[in-house]
């Protein structure tokens, strides 16, 4: 009974602390981190009061020293919901949360404003307006200018559309640069793979040619084919995998590679034309040269031919090989809620 009482007490205490962990907002600006002067705090609060009077939308600024064990996303959402920022039914609230010691900031957006202040818009304001000022410890400037932007965008749809177009243009440029970089990167892999593939495949052709001339025994030749095919397949992988990766990225078809690797028998069947084409090429070369007749030896090798044609390095290559507020109206939440929309940033 005593243990149950203690457990119940701990649960009630934890629940009470969880309920009281967020500030009960009384003004539109709550500067708990003391990063504003009294005049700055009063002026910003007055602007946000006037903004609500004119539009019914609520934009709230809260600064804290640190988040503790919370993330800025969950803290901002909890603070937003507990204080009901925005009007009930409209959910037209915005919250700028600044954490000094954590060097993090977040713009939390109510449901009703998410179509306007999208995650991309909030992220761009944080990245281009807040962070550069915060790095210079110009905290009020960064927050004040971001407030200007948010108010402008909510009052002027044309300015918001222009801002969103700038974001789209920037994303298009970034995507273009990424595609160019990715294309060059994949081309390098394909080029290296092609080099290994061609060099190794030429060796396989030469093994078949040696077998057909009788200067390379069939049994030793089989082992050389198996050894040479490993490096050839390795080069082929370097060629094919980047092609699959590029195709999946550029066409958004993420299943093409899976369709092949889900059926490994397809890869085994590819070995038949792999060796078959090499044998046909070797036979044609032999006939076109007219120097040798078709002759098969099962075991015996021509040592002179072997030393001359294949390097001793094991690569089987041609030739030789290579190695608080002082004025204005107080804040009172209207019962708005947030679904977690917005963006966060750090500096």
Secondary structure, DSSP 4 states (H G I P E B T S, - for coil): -HHHHHHHHHHHHHHHHHHHSS----SSEEETT--S-HHHHHHHHHHHHHHHHHHS-EEEEEEES--TTS-HHHHHHHHHHHHT-SBTTT--EEEEEEETTTTEEEEEE-GGGTTTS-HHHHHHHIIIIIHHHHHTT-HHHHHHHHHHHHHHHHH-HHHHHHHHHHHHHHHHHHHHHHHHHHHHHHHHHHHHHHHHHHHHHHHHHHHHHHHHHTSS-HHHHHHHHHHHHHHHHHHHHHHHHHHHHHHHHHH--TTHHHHHHT-THHHHHHHHHHHHHHHHHHHHHHHHH-S------SS---HHHHHHHS-TTSS--STT-----SSSPPP--BB----SEEEEEE-
